[in-house]
Amino acid sequence: MKNPLSKPPLAHTHWLRQRLSALFLLPLSYWLFIFAEHCLHANYSEMLTWLHLPLNQYALIAWFLLVCYHGAIGMQVIFEDYIPRHRQRLAIWTANTFFMGLALGAVIFLVQI
């Protein structure tokens, strides 16, 4: 009999993290569309005022981090399925480094606004 408190298999956890990040991205993406609509009708000073509100800054940072995390997870699945086993580690490391750099650059940019 299996222990009910044992850890779930890695694939299950990976699947769950991908679905949870997608679930959290839904409201943040809706918020981003509202932001884009606001951009179309606002001048520069109104945009800066809107971006300096803490809730908007945190939502934009969370969106960038989640998009990069979700992208990294998705690319890992693609690499595991379609790249030969001996090259997977390098491909996954490269993709994770790229997405981490992208997320870090976005957060630094948003904090400096």
C-alpha positions in Angstrom: 0.0 0.0 0.0 1.3 3.4 -0.9 1.9 6.0 1.7 -0.7 8.8 1.2 1.8 11.4 2.6 4.5 10.5 0.0 5.6 13.0 -2.5 3.7 13.0 -5.9 5.7 12.1 -9.0 7.7 14.8 -10.6 5.6 14.9 -13.7 2.4 15.5 -11.7 4.0 18.4 -9.8 5.3 19.8 -13.1 1.8 19.5 -14.6 0.2 21.1 -11.6 2.7 24.1 -11.5 2.1 24.7 -15.2 -1.7 24.7 -14.7 -1.5 26.9 -11.6 0.7 29.5 -13.4 -1.8 29.5 -16.3 -4.6 30.0 -13.8 -2.9 32.9 -12.1 -2.1 34.5 -15.5 -5.8 34.7 -16.4 -6.8 37.6 -14.1 -3.4 39.2 -14.6 -3.7 39.1 -18.4 -7.2 40.6 -18.1 -5.7 43.4 -16.0 -3.0 43.8 -18.7 -5.6 44.3 -21.4 -7.2 47.0 -19.2 -3.8 48.5 -18.9 -3.3 48.4 -22.7 -6.7 50.1 -23.2 -5.7 52.8 -20.7 -2.4 53.3 -22.7 -4.4 54.1 -25.8 -6.2 57.0 -24.3 -3.7 58.5 -21.8 -0.9 60.9 -22.1 2.6 60.3 -20.8 2.1 61.9 -17.3 -1.1 59.9 -16.8 0.6 56.7 -17.7 3.5 57.4 -15.2 1.0 58.2 -12.5 -0.9 55.0 -13.2 2.3 52.9 -13.3 3.5 54.4 -10.0 0.5 53.0 -8.1 1.8 50.1 -6.1 -1.0 47.7 -7.1 -0.3 48.3 -10.8 3.4 47.9 -10.4 3.1 44.7 -8.4 0.5 43.3 -10.9 2.8 44.1 -13.8 5.8 42.5 -12.1 3.8 39.5 -11.1 2.6 39.1 -14.8 6.1 39.3 -16.1 7.4 36.8 -13.6 4.6 34.4 -14.2 4.8 34.6 -18.0 8.5 33.9 -17.8 8.0 31.0 -15.3 5.2 29.5 -17.4 7.3 29.9 -20.6 10.2 28.1 -18.9 8.1 25.2 -17.8 6.5 24.9 -21.2 9.9 24.9 -23.0 11.2 22.3 -20.6 8.3 20.0 -21.6 9.0 20.6 -25.3 12.7 19.9 -24.8 12.0 16.7 -22.8 9.7 15.4 -25.5 11.7 16.4 -28.7 15.4 16.8 -27.9 17.6 13.7 -27.5 18.3 12.8 -23.9 22.0 13.7 -24.0 21.3 17.3 -25.0 18.2 17.9 -22.8 20.1 19.3 -19.8 21.9 22.0 -21.8 18.7 23.0 -23.7 16.7 23.2 -20.4 19.5 25.1 -18.7 19.7 27.6 -21.6 16.0 28.2 -21.7 15.7 28.6 -18.0 18.6 31.1 -18.0 17.0 33.0 -20.9 13.6 33.2 -19.1 15.3 34.1 -15.8 17.3 36.9 -17.5 14.1 38.1 -19.2 12.2 38.2 -16.0 15.0 39.9 -14.1 15.4 42.6 -16.8 11.7 43.2 -16.8 11.5 43.6 -13.0 14.5 45.9 -13.0 13.0 48.0 -15.8 9.6 48.3 -14.0 11.2 49.2 -10.7 13.1 52.0 -12.3 10.0 53.6 -13.9 
